[in-house]
């Protein structure tokens, strides 16, 4: 599964997806990728129209939301997400190694 989002939103989108997968499908391989390059100083609407600002200023609100949602129990700790990505990469490397032998 590949998650595509703007750079300011990608960490939370990935963390959310990893958190849900940890509850339902721990073997799902999840990757992230940024969408097309967009201007950081462009004013945009975000979060179902509740936030308006340039992409750079929305970074702080995205980080705060990750911490709030983690405290509520909706998201895993970032360190747990990194470990999930490490496990994914080890499984993928093992598969490639087995296929190349």
N, C-alpha and C positions, 0 to 999 in steps of 0.2 A: 504494500500500500504506500503510495507517495502522497504526502501532504504538500500542497502548494499554497503559499500565502505571501503577502508582502513581507519584506524583511522585519518590519517593526512588530508584526503579528505572529511571525513564524514560531518563536519560542513557546508562546502559550498554546498555539494550535498543536504543535508537536507534543507538548507536555499533556495536553488534554487527551489526545489520541492515544498516547502511551498509557495514560492512567486508565482509560476505558479498556484498552486491550489487555492490560494486566489482570483485569477482572473477568474477561471473557475468552480471550485467545492469546495466551502467553507466547505462542509460537508464530504469531503474525509478524512478518517482517515489515517494519514501518520505516520509511525514509522521508526526508524533508527536502524541499527544493523551493527556491524563491521564484516568484513569477517574473514577469518582464520588469526591467529596471524602471523605476518611477522616481520623480524628483522628491527629495526629502523635504524641500521647503514648500511644496504644494499643499494647499489647504484641502482637507478631505473630511468626509463624514464617516464615522466608524461606530461600531457597536450598536447596530440597528438604528442608526441615526441619533443616538444619544450623545455622542462626542463629536466635536468639530475642532480641528486643529491641523497644523502641519504634521507630516509623518514623524518628524524628529521629536516633536513635543508629545506625541502619543506613546513614545517608548516608555516614559515613566509610568503612565497609566497602565500599560500592559504588564510591566514588572509588578506593580502594586496589585493588579488583579490576580496574578499568579500566586502571590503570597496570601492574599485574602482567600482565594479558592482552596489553597493548600490548608490553611488554618481551619476552614470549614470541613475539610476531609474530602473535598471533591477532586483534588489533584495530588499525585504522589510528590514526594520531595524531588527536587531537581537531581540530587545525587542518585536517587533510585532510577530516575529516567536515564541518567548516564550509564548506570550499570545495565539496564535493559538494552541500551544501544551496544554496549560492549559484548553482551551475551549474543545479540543478533550477529554482530560482526564475527565473533568466534565460531558460531554455527555456520555462517556463510563461508568462512575461510576453511573450516573442516570439510564442508561439502565440496568446495573447489579442489581441495587437496585430494580428496577421495576420487573425484572424477578424473584428475590428471594422472593418477597412478594406474 
